[in-house]
Amino acid sequence: MSVMLRAIGQVISAFALLTGVGAATLASAAPAQAAWSDAYQVTLTRTGGFAGVNEQYTVSASTVHISTADLMATAGSCEFRRLSPSYTAGAGADRFRYTVSVTYRNGITKTVSAEDGVEAPEVLWQVLDMTLQIRRDLAPASAS
């Protein structure tokens, strides 16, 4: 058994040398980066609008929906993590205000706020749209 483990270690070391990556980098940097980018929960709060709504939706990595994996990947992307904390337009009647909080597996939470009608990076609108679509798809049908 120890011969096999030693052989595996040698193969990993050889691979690290061929790719120009030190073994210490392979062992320590990859898990830290993976933990930061691994989103496991997205919470969207939507307030305002004509009726003055106050709604909150949470999608976790275990939510069963065809778009859950895409949502978590988008919320964990570098583009999303680089967003500013707020995108607001100032005064405006009947606008929805959105607050998105993404929790990563390492315990860090990224929160971004935006209002309807503002210019913001597309990745923010993608996370908002996917979260709302999952919520609509999973909402129980109302009785007629």
Backbone hydrogen bonds in HBPLUS format (Angstrom, degrees):
<---DONOR---> <-ACCEPTOR-->    atom                        ^
c    i                          cat <-CA-CA->   ^        H-A-AA   ^      H-
h    n   atom  resd res      DA  || num        DHA   H-A  angle D-A-AA Bond
n    s   type  num  typ     dist DA aas  dist angle  dist       angle   num
A0004-MET N   A0001-MET O   3.10 MM   3  5.22 118.4  2.50  97.9 112.3     1
A0005-LEU N   A0001-MET O   3.06 MM   4  6.42 158.8  2.11 152.9 158.5     2
A0006-ARG N   A0002-SER O   2.93 MM   4  6.04 157.2  1.98 143.9 150.2     3
A0007-ALA N   A0003-VAL O   2.97 MM   4  6.18 152.4  2.05 143.2 150.7     4
A0008-ILE N   A0004-MET O   2.95 MM   4  6.24 155.9  2.01 150.1 156.4     5
A0009-GLY N   A0005-LEU O   2.96 MM   4  6.20 159.7  2.00 148.1 153.5     6
A0010-GLN N   A0006-ARG O   2.98 MM   4  6.24 150.2  2.07 144.8 152.8     7
A0011-VAL N   A0007-ALA O   2.98 MM   4  6.26 153.1  2.05 147.5 154.5     8
A0012-ILE N   A0008-ILE O   2.99 MM   4  6.27 161.5  2.03 153.5 158.0     9
A0013-SER N   A0009-GLY O   2.94 MM   4  6.13 159.8  1.98 146.6 152.5    10
A0014-ALA N   A0010-GLN O   2.88 MM   4  6.04 157.3  1.93 146.4 152.6    11
A0015-PHE N   A0011-VAL O   2.94 MM   4  6.15 157.8  1.99 148.1 154.1    12
A0016-ALA N   A0012-ILE O   2.94 MM   4  6.17 158.0  1.99 149.1 155.2    13
A0017-LEU N   A0013-SER O   2.96 MM   4  6.22 154.6  2.03 147.8 154.4    14
A0018-LEU N   A0014-ALA O   2.93 MM   4  6.17 157.4  1.99 149.5 155.7    15
A0019-THR N   A0015-PHE O   2.99 MM   4  6.18 150.6  2.08 149.5 156.9    16
A0020-GLY N   A0016-ALA O   3.02 MM   4  5.97 113.9  2.48 134.2 149.3    17
A0021-VAL N   A0016-ALA O   2.86 MM   5  4.90 140.0  2.02 152.2 153.7    18
A0020-GLY N   A0017-LEU O   3.30 MM   3  5.07 148.8  2.41  93.4 102.4    19
A0025-THR N   A0022-GLY O   3.07 MM   3  5.29 123.0  2.41 101.3 115.1    20
A0026-LEU N   A0022-GLY O   3.12 MM   4  6.52 158.3  2.17 151.7 157.6    21
A0027-ALA N   A0023-ALA O   2.96 MM   4  6.15 153.6  2.03 146.5 153.7    22
A0028-SER N   A0024-ALA O   2.95 MM   4  6.06 149.3  2.05 146.3 153.3    23
A0029-ALA N   A0025-THR O   2.98 MM   4  5.33 147.0  2.09 134.8 145.3    24
A0033-GLN N   A0029-ALA O   3.04 MM   4  6.24 167.3  2.06 161.5 164.5    25
A0034-ALA N   A0030-ALA O   2.93 MM   4  6.04 164.9  1.95 155.2 160.0    26
A0035-ALA N   A0031-PRO O   2.94 MM   4  6.01 155.4  2.00 144.7 150.8    27
A0036-TRP N   A0032-ALA O   3.15 MM   4  6.37 155.5  2.21 145.2 151.2    28
A0037-SER N   A0033-GLN O   3.07 MM   4  6.26 163.6  2.10 155.5 159.2    29
A0038-ASP N   A0034-ALA O   3.06 MM   4  5.84 118.3  2.46 139.7 152.3    30
A0105-ARG N   A0038-ASP O   3.04 MM  67  5.89 154.4  2.11 155.9 161.3    31
A0040-TYR N   A0103-THR O   2.94 MM  63  6.08 176.0  1.94 163.6 163.6    32
A0061-ALA N   A0040-TYR O   2.89 MM  21  4.83 144.4  2.02 139.3 133.6    33
A0103-THR N   A0041-GLN O   2.90 MM  62  5.22 162.7  1.93 150.2 156.1    34
A0042-VAL N   A0059-VAL O   2.81 MM  17  5.28 164.9  1.83 157.9 163.1    35
A0059-VAL N   A0042-VAL O   2.83 MM  17  5.28 164.1  1.85 157.1 162.2    36
A0043-THR N   A0101-SER O   2.86 MM  58  5.18 163.1  1.89 150.5 156.3    37
A0101-SER N   A0043-THR O   2.86 MM  58  5.18 163.3  1.89 152.5 158.3    38
A0044-LEU N   A0057-TYR O   2.75 MM  13  5.20 161.7  1.79 158.2 163.6    39
A0057-TYR N   A0044-LEU O   2.80 MM  13  5.20 158.7  1.84 151.1 158.5    40
A0045-THR N   A0099-THR O   2.88 MM  54  5.13 159.3  1.92 146.7 153.7    41
A0099-THR N   A0045-THR O   2.92 MM  54  5.13 148.7  2.02 144.6 152.7    42
A0046-ARG N   A0055-GLU O   2.79 MM   9  5.20 159.7  1.83 148.1 155.3    43
A0055-GLU N   A0046-ARG O   2.87 MM   9  5.20 169.9  1.88 154.6 156.6    44
A0047-THR N   A0097-ARG O   2.93 MM  50  5.26 163.8  1.95 151.8 157.2    45
A0097-ARG N   A0047-THR O   2.81 MM  50  5.26 160.1  1.85 151.6 156.7    46
A0048-GLY N   A0053-VAL O   2.95 MM   5  5.21 133.1  2.17 149.6 144.4    47
A0053-VAL N   A0048-GLY O   2.83 MM   5  5.21 136.2  2.02 155.0 141.2    48
A0049-GLY N   A0095-ARG O   3.01 MM  46  4.80 146.4  2.13 116.8 112.3    49
A0052-GLY N   A0049-GLY O   3.19 MM   3  5.21 154.8  2.25 102.6 110.3    50
A0063-THR N   A0060-SER O   2.94 MM   3  5.33 167.7  1.96 116.7 120.4    51
A0068-THR N   A0065-HIS O   3.24 MM   3  5.44 166.0  2.27 111.1 115.4    52
A0071-LEU N   A0067-SER O   2.91 MM   4  6.12 158.4  1.96 156.6 163.0    53
A0072-MET N   A0068-THR O   2.97 MM   4  6.25 166.3  1.99 157.9 160.6    54
A0073-ALA N   A0069-ALA O   2.94 MM   4  6.11 155.5  2.00 145.7 152.9    55
A0074-THR N   A0070-ASP O   2.90 MM   4  6.05 160.6  1.94 149.6 154.7    56
A0075-ALA N   A0071-LEU O   2.87 MM   4  6.03 164.8  1.89 154.6 159.1    57
A0076-GLY N   A0072-MET O   2.97 MM   4  5.97 128.2  2.25 133.3 146.2    58
A0077-SER N   A0074-THR O   3.19 MM   3  5.12 160.3  2.23 101.1 107.1    59
A0081-ARG N   A0077-SER O   3.06 MM   4  6.35 168.1  2.07 154.1 157.6    60
A0082-ARG N   A0078-CYS O   3.01 MM   4  6.14 132.3  2.25 144.5 155.8    61
A0083-LEU N   A0080-PHE O   3.06 MM   3  5.40 167.4  2.08 115.3 119.1    62
A0113-SER N   A0085-PRO O   2.88 MM  28  6.23 153.7  1.95 137.2 144.2    63
A0087-TYR N   A0113-SER O   2.76 MM  26  6.07 142.2  1.91 139.4 152.2    64
A0116-ASP N   A0096-PHE O   3.01 MM  20  5.57 153.4  2.08 158.2 161.6    65
A0098-TYR N   A0114-ALA O   2.73 MM  16  5.24 170.7  1.73 162.0 165.3    66
A0114-ALA N   A0098-TYR O   2.86 MM  16  5.24 152.2  1.94 147.1 153.6    67
A0100-VAL N   A0112-VAL O   2.79 MM  12  5.30 168.4  1.81 160.8 162.1    68
A0112-VAL N   A0100-VAL O   2.86 MM  12  5.30 155.3  1.93 149.3 157.4    69
A0102-VAL N   A0110-LYS O   2.80 MM   8  5.20 163.7  1.83 152.0 156.2    70
A0110-LYS N   A0102-VAL O   2.86 MM   8  5.20 156.6  1.92 149.6 155.0    71
A0104-TYR N   A0108-ILE O   2.88 MM   4  5.47 167.6  1.89 168.7 172.9    72
A0107-GLY N   A0104-TYR O   2.89 MM   3  5.54 159.3  1.93 126.7 128.8    73
A0118-VAL N   A0115-GLU O   3.39 MM   3  6.02 150.7  2.48 139.9 136.4    74
A0124-LEU N   A0121-PRO O   3.05 MM   3  5.82 143.2  2.19 120.4 128.2    75
A0126-GLN N   A0122-GLU O   2.90 MM   4  6.19 150.8  1.98 154.3 163.8    76
A0127-VAL N   A0123-VAL O   3.13 MM   4  6.34 158.9  2.18 144.4 148.2    77
A0128-LEU N   A0124-LEU O   3.02 MM   4  6.31 163.5  2.05 151.6 156.4    78
A0129-ASP N   A0125-TRP O   2.82 MM   4  5.92 169.8  1.83 150.3 153.5    79
A0130-MET N   A0126-GLN O   2.90 MM   4  6.01 167.0  1.91 151.7 155.5    80
A0131-THR N   A0127-VAL O   3.03 MM   4  6.06 161.7  2.06 146.0 151.4    81
A0132-LEU N   A0128-LEU O   2.97 MM   4  6.20 166.7  1.99 155.7 159.3    82
A0133-GLN N   A0129-ASP O   2.86 MM   4  6.02 154.0  1.93 147.8 155.7    83
A0134-ILE N   A0130-MET O   2.94 MM   4  6.13 162.7  1.97 151.2 155.1    84
A0135-ARG N   A0131-THR O   3.01 MM   4  6.23 160.1  2.05 147.3 153.3    85
A0136-ARG N   A0132-LEU O   2.88 MM   4  6.15 158.5  1.93 148.5 154.0    86
A0137-ASP N   A0133-GLN O   2.90 MM   4  6.09 163.5  1.93 152.7 157.2    87
A0138-LEU N   A0134-ILE O   2.98 MM   4  6.09 147.7  2.09 148.1 156.1    88
A0139-ALA N   A0135-ARG O   2.96 MM   4  5.90 119.4  2.34 141.7 155.1    89
